[in-house]
Amino acid sequence: MRKAPFNVCLIAAMLGAGPLSAFAAALPRTGQFDFIACLAGEQASIAHGPRHLVGTAELLGTQRSTQPGGLFDLTSSRCVYSYGYLDGKYEAQGFCEFRDTDGDTYLLRVSRSPGQAGVLEGLHGIGKYAGMSLRGVYDLSASFPETPGHVNTCVKASGTFGFE
């Protein structure tokens, strides 16, 4: 097998990294976002009778913006939250941290009151996200078969962001 010359490998790496470097550009001062987050992880729960279930979950995920290169496109996430199904109504409260290819991060609060869509509230950013405020909503996009002790789901989120 013949090895490719170093220059060919370097050029191929630069071409492959080219699209990713576009995401490192400065974010607009204000805008809208729309992305799908697919999440999976472990959960612990307490079933209290047939109509009450409460628990906690820790999830890892990835985000893809509806528009390539949009806010949080190609980011990874880690979420921790608590949830409950009380009298058949779902509610949740927790936090997610998104991380991009530059290592910059953004912390979000996620909450969902019974019978309503979920709410996203931006809390704090590091790097290019420093000073960014965010407000949005999320709802179930896709659900996957349960595996005992685990959750697998995708949510669609949209809203607005801006910098102070």
C-alpha positions in Angstrom: 0.0 0.0 0.0 1.4 3.4 -1.0 1.3 6.4 1.5 -0.2 9.7 0.3 2.2 12.6 0.3 2.0 14.9 3.3 0.8 17.8 1.2 -2.1 15.8 -0.1 -3.1 14.8 3.4 -2.8 18.4 4.6 -4.9 19.8 1.8 -7.6 17.1 2.4 -7.7 17.9 6.1 -8.0 21.6 5.3 -10.9 21.0 2.9 -12.6 18.7 5.4 -12.3 21.3 8.2 -13.4 24.2 5.9 -17.1 23.8 6.6 -16.5 23.4 10.3 -14.4 26.6 10.4 -17.4 28.5 9.1 -19.2 27.8 12.4 -16.4 29.6 14.3 -17.4 32.9 12.7 -18.9 35.6 14.9 -22.5 35.2 15.8 -25.0 37.8 14.6 -26.0 40.3 17.4 -29.7 39.0 17.2 -31.4 36.2 15.5 -33.7 33.3 15.5 -32.8 29.7 16.1 -34.4 26.4 15.1 -32.7 23.0 15.8 -33.3 19.4 16.6 -31.6 17.9 19.6 -31.4 14.1 19.9 -30.7 12.9 23.4 -30.0 9.6 25.1 -29.0 8.6 28.6 -29.8 7.0 31.9 -32.8 7.6 34.1 -33.8 6.6 37.6 -37.4 6.7 38.6 -40.0 5.9 41.3 -43.3 4.5 40.2 -45.9 5.4 42.8 -49.1 3.8 41.8 -50.5 3.6 38.3 -50.7 7.4 37.6 -47.6 8.8 39.3 -44.0 8.4 38.2 -41.1 10.7 39.1 -37.4 10.6 38.3 -34.2 12.1 37.2 -32.2 11.7 34.0 -28.7 12.5 32.7 -28.6 12.7 28.9 -25.9 13.3 26.2 -26.9 14.5 22.8 -26.2 16.3 19.6 -27.9 19.3 17.9 -28.4 20.0 14.2 -29.8 23.4 13.2 -32.6 23.4 10.6 -30.4 25.8 8.6 -26.8 24.6 8.3 -24.5 26.8 10.2 -27.3 28.2 12.4 -27.1 28.7 16.2 -26.0 25.4 18.0 -25.5 23.5 14.7 -23.2 20.5 15.2 -22.9 21.0 19.0 -22.9 18.3 21.6 -24.9 18.6 24.9 -25.1 17.2 28.4 -28.4 17.6 30.3 -29.5 16.8 33.8 -33.1 17.2 34.9 -35.9 15.9 37.0 -39.4 14.9 35.7 -42.7 13.7 36.8 -45.9 12.1 35.3 -48.4 13.1 37.9 -52.0 12.1 37.1 -50.9 11.5 33.6 -49.4 15.0 33.1 -45.7 15.4 32.3 -43.6 18.1 33.8 -39.8 18.6 33.9 -37.1 21.0 35.2 -33.4 20.9 34.5 -30.3 22.2 32.7 -28.3 21.6 29.5 -24.9 22.7 28.5 -24.1 22.9 24.7 -20.5 22.7 23.5 -19.3 23.6 20.0 -16.2 22.6 18.1 -14.2 25.5 19.5 -14.9 24.4 23.1 -17.2 27.4 23.7 -20.3 26.5 25.9 -23.8 27.8 26.6 -25.9 26.9 29.7 -29.7 26.6 29.3 -32.5 26.0 31.8 -35.2 23.7 30.5 -38.7 23.5 32.0 -42.0 22.1 31.1 -45.3 22.7 33.0 -48.0 20.1 32.8 -49.9 20.3 29.5 -47.6 22.9 27.9 -44.7 23.0 25.5 -41.2 23.2 27.1 -39.4 26.5 27.7 -35.7 27.2 27.1 -34.0 30.0 29.0 -30.4 31.0 28.3 -28.4 31.4 31.5 -24.7 31.9 30.7 -22.2 31.7 27.9 -18.5 31.2 27.6 -16.4 32.2 24.6 -18.4 33.3 21.6 -21.6 32.8 23.6 -20.6 35.3 26.4 -23.3 37.9 26.9 -25.9 36.0 24.8 -29.5 35.9 26.0 -31.9 33.3 24.7 -35.5 32.4 25.0 -37.4 29.6 23.2 -39.7 26.6 23.3 -39.2 22.9 22.7 -41.4 19.9 22.1 -41.1 16.3 21.2 -39.9 15.6 17.7 -39.4 11.9 17.7 -39.7 9.2 20.3 -37.9 5.8 20.3 -38.7 2.5 22.0 -37.9 2.4 25.7 -35.0 0.4 27.0 -35.1 -0.2 30.8 -33.4 2.6 32.7 -32.7 4.6 29.6 -34.4 7.4 27.6 -33.9 8.1 23.8 -35.7 11.1 22.3 -35.4 14.0 19.9 -36.9 17.4 20.5 -37.4 20.4 18.2 -36.4 23.8 19.7 -36.9 27.3 18.3 -36.8 30.9 19.6 -34.7 34.1 19.6 -31.3 35.1 20.8 -29.3 38.3 21.2 -26.3 39.9 22.8 -26.2 42.6 25.5 
